[in-house]
Amino acid sequence: MAFLSSFRSEGMTTLRSLRPSDIGMAFFWACSMLTFRSSVLLNGALDTPLIQTIIVVASFTANMTVLILVSFWIESRDRSLGKRLPVAALVLTLMGLAGIALTDLFQRPLGDVALGCLVGASIVTGAGYGLFWGSWAEKLGKKHPTKLALIMPLVFMLSAALFLVVSILSSDSHTPSVALLVVLVVASYLMLAEKEHSDPPVAYAVRMANSRPAFISLFDLMALSIIVSFLFGFMWESTVLSIQSVNDAHRMPMFANFALSLVLVAIALCAKRHIDFDMAYRFIIPTVIGLFAILPLFGESNPVFMNALTTLGYGFFDVTMMYVAFSTAYDRAASGFFVGGLIRAISIFSRLAGIGIGFLAALTTRDQQWVAILSVSAASMYGLLLAWMIYRKGGARRSTFHAAQADGDAPATESVEDTDSGEAPTDPLDRLSEAFSLTRREAEVLPYLAQGRSAKAIAAELFVSESTVRTHTRKIYEKADLHSREDLFALIKTYENNDEQRA
């Protein structure tokens, strides 16, 4: 009864607060998987595992390259790119899809040139998908983590459902695949472009300044992404080459992903708090290790089932990885494109490495291929176990430090002036702290508020509770007669302008 009560009250309240645009990423994600992992646009002589592998590598390389280049390009800009990236994503994707469909339609007249045309169109499509991914990362990076905890499982569920529906329609009916994919990508663009009310905006320059530190803080996530993505790429390629069909290799795993997504949505609806990275390590990583441990049992007898298990583990991790990247961008007031895009690029690079090793392993004898699967599974398990142990050791140290700082939770009584050397402060925030007689603890919180950081992120940085941060924030607002974070930004800007006039 308590379970149902939690579902009805907290879960349904969160669900009702969602907008259609919150889950629009699912349309683009399903379209991406259908285009390359399933290759629904290819027929005849072009529909071979070798050619499908070539276009996957070409498109993923373009996807990864665009994410990296654009991430560092926008970091050097002094203003937001606004709607330009989503428009470029739509144009490139539609051009690429049209190119793949036309190459498939005229493959006989094109002859030997068809493969080159197909690779070129795949590169264009991959670049468009890269911009789509980054644009959605930017949008979702502005969502509160509590909302994200439900949005990401819903996106996962809808993308799996769309994949299954489109793949069945394209194979069992006369509906042109390209028409279905165009509908998906246009729907995703329209939802991406939709305006919505959000939290008070953080200055673009501030968000970009916070982006690198936010990205670096996810080192643990990057290490796990390299291991899990490599194994997924390896198992996917091994299965495709073993059964000689991309579509058959991927349909059963998508049913498994859909079932998993239903479980994740139910958990998200009933959870009393959103998932954090520590919870991911405690539950998700051991689960993925367990799945990887039994993979070699099916590598020879049932490769499709082996691929389904791998996809389940990767899907479980992928949703967590995206959630952590987006919520970190929110908590640290950073660019979702920069943080989420670079994390995704690392995942793609590792997946490509796995695909390459899987392709080389498939060229060997069947006995040697089984040994390769066993070796890769064992190495991946070892890497995950090592990362898990290191993180747990670090968690123990963090807990010890947190306990040592527990006395700092109570607001201090001394003011900033008491800790000064007698000289007038030159930093605008220091002068603001002095002007309104902020305590030492309040002065510590102020720079993080100026960066647009959330209470959760500030609490993690200062090793105090979120309620303590909110108390200090309320005191700062009361002393400075402020009513919102926008008022605080305006006040800080006033102090900065005064400095410029003096200079």
Secondary structure by P-SEA (a helix, b strand, c coil): caaaaaaacaaaaaaaacccccccaaaaaaaaaaacccccccccccccaaaaaaaaaaaaaaaaaaaaaaaaaaaaccccccaaaaaaaaaaaaaaaaaaaaaaaaccccccaaaaaaaaaaaaaaaaaaaaaaaaaaaaccccaaaaaaaaaaaaaaaaaaaaaaaaaaccccccaaaaaaaaaaaaaaaaabbbbccccccaaaaaaaaaaaaaaaaaaaaaaaaaaaaaaaaaaaaaaaccccccccaaaaaaaaaaaaaaaaaaaaccccccaaaaaacaaaaaaaaaaaccccccccaaaaaaaaaaaaaaaaaaaaaaaaaaaaaacccaaaaaaaaaaaaaaaaaaaaaaaaaaaaccaaaaaaaaaaaaaaaaaaaaaaaaaaaaaaaaaaaaaaaaccccccccccccccccccccccaaaaaaaaacccaaaaaaaaaaaacccaaaaaaaacccaaaaaaaaaaaaaaaccccaaaaaaaaaaaaaaaaaac
